[in-house]
Amino acid sequence: MDDEWEKRNNLKVGINDANGYNLSSQYTNLEVYAESLVSEKINSANNKVKDYDFIVAKDGSGQFKTIQELIAALPDFSRVPVKVLIKNGVYKEKITLPPSKTMINFIGEDQHKTILTYDDYASKLNNIGQEIGTSGSASFFIFGDNFSAENITFENSAGEVGQAVAVRVDADKIKFTNCRFLGNQDTLYLVKSGSRQYFNNCYIEGTVDYIFGAGTAYFENCQLNNKGKGYITAASTTEDQKYGFVFENCKISGNNQDSHHLGRPWRPFAQTAFINCDIDLSVKAEGWNNWGKVANESTARYSEYKSTGKHIANKRVKWSRQLTAQEALAFSKNNVLGDWIVN
């Protein structure tokens, strides 16, 4: 028996009294102890359930077996956070969180074992014979504001078949913590100009343009894995938007040397900055690409500050910037995300 348990029950520690009847006239001390362990586990499980408003579990131990079934039951336009526990499992389904489902928090049991996946791709035909396109290829569509997720893998498992989005975000104040984003081309699509997203301690992988779009996103302590050959970012930041994609204290690596550029401008005024990031030799020495348009070199806003690692920063293209310490302060989390304070 545990020493602390014996002390709490006024038993003498170290005395062999397991078969005694000090605590009950019907059961031995050992039986009482065993019962306390069972009760403790039951109470712990019950308290865990109480921590969540809904539970999704493929094995039927929750209220719902699929994510989309859960979403249909969520309240509309919630003014308080709605917490959803998603138990470990591979949930293969195409998921849409509509605009009316606000302040929804998805919490997985384990980021490697709670997996939301689907396998659509841009050139796939829909049921009337049209290609679904990049925008339609997403495994998970997020349209509801104030959504957050933690400890979840989001995946597009289509393979190397062209554009195949894992997560498409069309909403504001979206937060991901300890999540993984798996795919190849166009893994993560941050669509809307003026919308804000925050990624903390996340893993993101891909080949071509695997983080792209017009959103304003702050990536903190994230790992970017360059697969094959391609470009990490393809921002389409609008001219009137100060910030696009900002990476701080992130690690960028890949298996192949000189395989990737840090970014190329999907639209002329693309903005991307890497602040205090560790960058390996998978990133090309020139760093940035103009997408075959010389005119983009005078409009794209590409910069770095104190990049470390085995990369070769002194050979970056002349139209990118190495920031001063004062200039780098403008790219703080608070500045980038504005009036949205993330915890």
N, C-alpha and C positions, 0 to 999 in steps of 0.2 A: 504494500500500500504506500501511497505517496506520503512523505513526511509532513508536508504542509497540510494535507487533508487530515492526518492524524492529530496534528496540533489544533486545527479548527474544531475537531470533535472531542477534544480533551482526552485523547488517548496518549499513552506514553510511547514516544518514538523509540524504535529499536526493540521493543518488547514483542515477543512472538504471541500475540493475542488475536490473530486472525480468526480463530475458531471460537473466540469468546463471544459473549452475548451482552457486552457493555452498552451497546447502542440500541438493541432491540431484544425483546423477549422471544421473538419468533424467528429472527434471522441472525446469522453470525455476522461479526464485524466485516468479514470479507464479502459476504453477500450484500451488505448495506453499501460497502464501497463500490462494488460492481454496479449496483443499481444507480449510484450517484453518477458514475461515468456515462451510463446510458442516458440518464436525464439531462446531463450536461450537453451531450451531443444533440439531443432532440431540441433543447432550448436554443442552442446555437443555430441550428437549422431554421427554427421558427423565426428567430430574430433576423436571420439573413433574408428570409422571405418578406418580412415586414419592411426591410430596407428598400424594396422595389414595389412599383405599382403593378408591373406585369412581368411575367417570366415566359420566355420562349425556350422550348426544349424539343429536340427531334424525337426523343424517346417517350414523349407524352407526359413527362413529369411536371410540365408547366401548363399554363392556360392555353398556349398555342404551340403548334408544331412548325409553323412557317413564319417568316418575317412579314410577308405581305398580309397574311391573315391577322397578325398582330397590329399592323399599321391601320387596317380597316377599323379596328376597335379603339384606336387611340382617340382621345378627345380632340375636338377642333378648337383652334385658337386658344390653347391653354395659356394662362397667365402665370402659371407656376411650373417648375421643372417636372417632367414626367419621366420617371426612371424605369428603364427596361433592362432586366438581366437576360442575356442571351447565353445559354449554356453551351458547352463545347459541342461541336459537331460541324459537318460540312453542309451548309444550306445552299443548295444549288437552285437559285431562283433569280429572276429578273425583278428588281425591287424598285419601287417608286415611293418616295415620301412626298406627298402633295403639299402645296402651299398652306393649306389649312392646318397641317400638323406641325405646330410650333412648340419650341422649348422641349424637344424630345431628346432624352439622353440614352444612348445605347451603351451598355457595359457588358463586355464579353468576359468569360471566365479566364481565358488564356489567349493571348494574341496569336499564338501559333496553332491553337486548337479550335478557336471560334472563327470559322471561315465562311464569308459570304462571297459566293462565286457564280459566275455565268460565263458563257462562251460565245456571245455574239461578236460580230465584226462588221466593218463598214460595207464591204461588198456583198454581204449576205442579203438574200432577197426576202422581202416580207411576203405576206399571204396574197398580195395582188401583183407580185412580180417586180416590185421596186426595191432598189438597194436601200438598206436602212440608214446608210451614211454614218459618218463618225459620231455625230450627235446621238443617233439612235442606237449605237453599239454598246452603250454603257451597261454595266452590270447593276449599278446602283445610281439612281437619279435622286438628287436632293434638292427639293424646291422649298422646303419649310425652313424659315429663319430660326436662329438660335438652336440649331441641332448640334449635338456633341456625341463623340464616340470614343471609347477607350478599350484597349485590349482586344482588338478585332483585326482580322486579316480581310482586306477587300481585294478581290482578284478578278481579272479577266483571263480565263484559261484557254482562249481561242488559239494561242500560239502565235507564230510569226506569219500572220496572214494580212498584214497591213494594219490600218488603224483599228484599235480595239480597246475601248475605254473601260477602266475598272470602276472609277467613280466620276460622276459628272455633278458639279455643284453649281446651282443657279440660285443661291440664297446668301443672305448676309449673316455674319456672326456665327460661323461654323468652326467648330473646334475638334481637333483630333489629337488624342494622347496615347502613346504606346501602341500605335496602329501600324499595320504593314499594308503597302499598296503594291500588288504584284501584277505585272503585265509586260508588254513589249513596246509597241509604238502607241503613243498617246495614252499612257496609263492614267494620268490624272488631269481632268479637264475642269478648269476654274473659269466659268463662262462669263459672268456678268461684270461689266465695268461698274465700279463703285461698291461692289460686294467685298466682304472681308472674310479671310479664313486664317486660322492659326493652327500650325502643326508643331507638336512638341514631342521630341523623342520618338519620331516615326522613322520607318524604313520605307524607301520608295525606290523602285527599280524600273528599268526600261531601256529601250533602244533609241528610237527617234522621237524627239519632241515629247519626252515622257512626262513633262510638267508644262502645261500650255494653257493659254486663255487670257482674258482681259481682267480677271479678278485681282484684288490686292491681297497678297498672301505673305505671311511671316512664318518662316521655317526655323525652328530653334532646336539645336542639339539633335538634328536629324542625320540619317545615313542615306546617301544617294549611291545606288549601285548601277554603274554603267555596263549594260549588256550589249554584246555585239558592237556595232558602230552607229554613231548618230549624234544627236544633240540633246543636252539635258533639258533645256528650256526653250520654249517658243512663245514668248509673251506677245500679247496683242494689246498692250496698254494704250489707252486713248491719250491724245495730246493733252487734254485738260486734267489728267489723272497723274498725281505726283509720284505715286508708288505702284509698282507692279509686283514682282517677286523679290523678296529679301530673305537671304539665307544667313543665319548667324550661328557661329560655333558648330557648323555642320561638317561632316566627313564625306568626301567624294572619292570613290574608288571604283576600280574595274579590273577585269582580268587581262585586257589588251591595251598595250601602250598606244598612245595617239589615236584612240578610238572615238573620242567625243570632243565637241565644243561645249563650252559653258552655256551657250545660247545662240539663237538666231532670231531675228525679228519677224514674227508672223505679220505684224503691222508696223508701219514706219517708226512709231514712237515707243516701241517696246522699252520697258524699264526693268532691269534686273541687277541686283547687287549681291556680292558675296563678301560677308564681313567676318573676319577671324575664322576662316574655314581651312580645313586640312584637305589638300587636293593632291592626288597622286598623279602618276605619269599617264594614266588613261586619258587625261585631259590634254588636248593639243597645246603646244607652246603658244600659238597665236590667240588661244582662248575663245575668241568670238568669230562668228560668221555673218556676213551681210545678206544671206539668202539670195545671192546672185544679183543684188541690186546695189550699185555704188551709192545711190541716193540715200539709202538707209544709214549709211555711215555718218551722215550729218544730222540725223534725227534720233536714231536709237540711243538709249541712255544705259550704257553698260559700265559697271564699275566694280572694283575690289578694294578691300582694305586688309592688309596684313595676312594675306594668304600664306599658309605654311605647307610643308610636305615636300615631295620630290618633284613637283611641277616646275616649270621654267617661266616665272612671272615676268621676267625682264624682256621677253620676246612677244608680249601681247600686242595685238593690233593697235596702231597709233590712235585710232578713233575711240578706243575705250579709255577709262580713267583709273588711275591708282589714287585713291582718296587720301587726303590728309586726316590726321586725328580729329580735327575740328569738323571736317566735312562728314566723317563717318558718324558723328553724333546725330546727324539728321536722320539716320536709318535705325534709330532705336525702336523697340517694340511699341512704345507709347506713341511715338510720332507716326509710325506706319499704320497702326490700327485706330488711331484717333480716339474718339470718345468711348470706344469699346474696351473695357478693362477686363482682361482675361486673368483668371486665377492660376 
